Amino acid sequence: MSKPKVYVTREIPERGLKIIKERFDVEVWPGYAPPSKEVMMKKIRDVDALASLLSDEIDAEVFDAASKLKIVAQLAVGFDNIDVKEATRRGIYVTNTPEVLTETTADFAWALLLSVARRVVEADKYVRTGRWRVGWHPGMLTGRDVYCATIGIVGAGRIGSAVARRARGFNMEILYCDIVPRVELEQELGAKRVDLDVLLRKSDFVTLHVPLINQTYHMMNEEKLRLMKKTAYLINNSRGAVIDEKALYCALKEGWIAGAGLDVFELEPTVTDNPLLKLDNIVVAPHISSSSYETRSRMAKIVADNLVAFFEKRVPPNLVNLEVLKRQKQS
């Protein structure tokens, strides 16, 4: 009996890839950059499964090219690159890798927060470029205290809650904005649920942990940025399009806010002439919040587990589109 065919759009960590290679007939795209949509469509014409990344556009056109496709197993928590509604309509399963990257991503939100507040990147450049010519001065690269400040968490799900728990170690006042009351955070940390405008006005640090949906697209626009304190910092390692980058540039350039830390951009990779990159009061990274050896390895294992479960006729442990099960029963 022939093995199911799987196309993997990038070389994923060995812990998961080894399992996939043992169980399936596998082809792996060898490049560091993703395959073009056209190339991917050619590669998946006769595959049973696709192991994808966030940078892969998977829409109706892709599904049309893959008549045998039964499951898309994504190595990511997010899946806004996949037309899930269309996949469900066609009876195609979609899975992701949730929870495993929560703590790692929360760590990186704090790395951004501390780096921009205490001007770590500026200080590094200051030393490396030979501008450190006076041993010490009271006005040298002064930043802002984090300890006892107020943090505002927009989206208090798994990652937002993990960020909040770290804030306790800094004795911070914790505000959060979420459509769901997070009673456990209120009881455990004394967090206060407020609406977005109140959070923006009161917080010294605002961290974004929301999915990219219609309601959150450009959520942080000029109007919202102007509500923030001039001494406040904005941190985003959710999705780039949650922030209107043009408005953010004005906010940083004109001093509406003190600084920002971004791990995500509206367009990725961002262009080198993005005006944000010319500013000193912003710390940037190339979408690496979950990029630890341990976490990426666990993510790859979950991709493999989802695929194995599906082809063993079990419900994958991280099925995104549960509606597909209803369609399957009806057919």
N, C-alpha and C positions, 0 to 999 in steps of 0.2 A: 504494500500500500504506500503510495507516494506521500511525502510530507507536505503540509500546507506551505505555501510560498509567502515569505515576508520580505518586504522592502523596508530597509532602515535608512532614513534620510541623513544620518551622520554617524560617525564612529562614536558610539556611546560607551560608558565605562564597562570594563571587562566583566564585572560581577553580573550584570544583566545580559550582556552580549553573549557570554559563554552559554548561558541557559538557552537563549534564542537559537544559537547555532546548533546546539545539541538536539533541539526539538523540531526545528523547522528547516526548510530549504531557504537559505537567506542570501540576499544581496545587500551590501552596505555601500552607500555612497562614500567614496574615499576622500572627498575634498573637505577642507576646513570650512569653506563657505557652503551654503545650502545649494542643492541642485536647483536649476531654474524650474519654473512651473512646467515649461514645455518638456524638459528632460524628465522630470518626475512623472508626468503623464505617460511618457513612453515606457518608463521603467515599471509602472504599476498596471499595465494592461492585463496581465494574467495573474496578479498576486491575490492572495486571500486576505492579507493583512498588511497594514502600513504602520510603521513606528515613526512618529513624527515629532518635530520640535515647533516651538512658537513661531519661528521664522518661515515655516512652510504654509503657503496659502492653500487651503483645502476647501474647495467650493463645489458647486454643482458641475462645473466643467471638469474638475478632477474626477468626481464620481462618475461622470459619463465615460471617462477614459478607462475606468477600472470596473468592468462589468462583473468581475468575480469578488470584488472587495466586500469583506464581511465585518471588519473591525479596524478602527483607527486607534492605536494606543499611543497617546501623547506623553512625552517626557517633559511635563510641566504641570503646575497647578492650573494655570489659566488655559483657556481653549477658545479665545476670541478669534483665533486664526482659522477656526473650523466652522463651517456652516452646519451647526448641530441640528437645526430644524430640518435641513435637507437630508442629512444623514439618517435621521429618525424616519423620515418619510420613506426612505429607501430600505429601511430595516438594517442599517449599518450601525454597529455599536461604536460608541466613543468613550474612551477611558482617559483618565489623567493620573497624576501622582500627587495627591493632596497630603497635607499634614506633615509629611516627611521633611519638608524644607522650612517649616514654621520657625523653629528656633534659629536656624542659620540666617534666615531672612531678617528676623528681628535683630540679631546681632549686627547685621550690616546696616540696618536703619540707624542703629546707635553709632556705628562707625562714622556714618555720614554726619550725624548730629554733632558728635563731639569734634569731628574734624573741622566743620565749618564754624562752630561756636568758638573754638580755641585756635582757629586759623592755622591748623597743622600743615596744610598744603602750602600756604603762603610762607610759613616759617621754613619749611623744607627748601623751597626755592630761594629764600632769603640767604640761607647758609650756602647752598650749592653754587649760587651765582656771585659769591664774593661780596655781598652787600653787608655782611655782618662785620662791621669794623669797630664797633664799640662793644665792650664786653657785656654791659648791662645798662639799661635805661628804663625808667618807670613807664615810659610811653611806648616801649618797643612791642609792636604786634599785640596790643591788648585785645582780648576777646571778651566773651560773656560767660558768667557762671552758669553751670547747669544745675548744680546742687541747690535744692530748695526753689527752683524755678517752677513754672507751670507748663505742663505739657498737654497739648490738645491732640487727641487721637481720633482721626476721621476714619471710621470703619473699625469696629472693635471685635472683629472675628478672630480667627486663630492667631494670625500674625499681629494684628493690633493689640490683642490681649497679651501676647508675649512681650510686645514692646512696653505695655503698661506695667507688667511685672518687673521688668528691668528698671523702670522709673522709680519703683519703690526704694531700690538701693541708693538712689540719688535724693531721697526724701522729697520728691516732687509732688505738687498738687496735680492730680490727674483728672482732666476733663475728657469726655468722649462724646462723639456724635455717631449714632447708629440707628437704623430703623428698628432694631430689636433691642429692648432693654437687656443689659448684661448684668444681671443681679449678682452673679458670682464676683465680678470685678468690683462692684459697689461694696459688697460685704467684705471681700478679702483685702481690697486696697483703698477703700474709701473713695473710689472714683465717682464722679458726678456726671450724669447724663444731661447734656444741654443741646440746644439746637446749634446749627453750624455757625450762624452769625455771632452768637454769644461766644462760642469756642474761639473763633478767629479774633475777636476783640480782646479776650482775656489771656490767651496763651502766649508764652515766650517761645515755645517750639510747637510747630504744627506738623504732624506726621500723617501721611496719607496711606491708607491700606484698604482701598476699595477696588472692586472689579471695574473694568471698562464696559459700561453699558450706556444706553442713550442718556440716562439721567446723570451719569457722572462725566460724560464727555465735556471737557473744558469747564468742569465744575469750579476750578480755581481760575476765574477770569479777572478782569480788571476790577469789577465791583467787589469781589470777595477779597482780592489781594489788598485793596485799599482799606478794608476793615481791620487788617492785622496791625499790630504795633510796629512802629518804625524800628524797634529794637528786636523784633521777632525773626525767627528763622523757619523756612519751609523745607520739609524733607519729603521726598517721594521715591519710594522703590516699589510702587504698585504697577501702574501703567502710565506711559508718558503723556498720552492724550487727555489724562485727567486735568492737566494744567495747560492753559493757553500760553505757549512759550513766548509769544510776542508780548503779552501782558506781563509775564514774569520778567522779561528783559527790562521793560520799562520800570517795573517795581524795584529791581536791583540797581539799575543805572541811576534812577532818580531818588532812591532812598525811601521808597514806601515801606520796604522791609530791609532788615539788616543783611540777610544772606539766604542761601539755599543749598541743599544737598540733593543731587539727582543721580539715580542709578538707571533711569529710564528716560526716553525721549519720544516725541511724537513720531519721528521717523528714525528707524534704527537700521544700520548705524547712522548717527547724526552726521551731517556734513561738516567738514573742517572749518567752513566759514560761518557756522552758526554763531551769531553775535553773542550768545550766552558764554561761549568759550573764551571770549576776550575779557571777561570780567574776573576780578580777583575775589569777589565775595560770593563765589559759588564753587562747590566741590562736586566733581562729576566722576562717574564710573560707567563702564560699558555693559550694563545689565548683568552684574555678577553677584547679586545678593544671595543667591543660593549656591554660589560656587565654592564649596568646600569639598575636599576629596571624599569625606564621609557621606555628605548629603547627596552629591551627584551619583555616587556608587549606589546608595539606597534607592534613588529615583530610577536608575537603570534596572535594578532588581524588581521594582514594582511594575515597570513596563513589561518585563518578562512574565511576571506573575499574572498580569491581566491577560496577556496573550495565551498563556498556558491554560488558564481557567476557561477561557472562551472555547478553545478547541478541545477541551475535555468536557464540553457541554455543561459547564457550570457558569453561573452569573459572575462576570469579572468583579473582583472586590472593589473596584473604583469606577463603576459605570456612571457616566455623566448623564446620559439620556435614558433614564429609567422608562420613559414612554415607549422605547423600542420593544420592551418586554410585552407590553399590552398589544402592540401591533403584531408581534410574533404569535401571540396566543389567538388573535383574531384571524390570522391568515391560515 
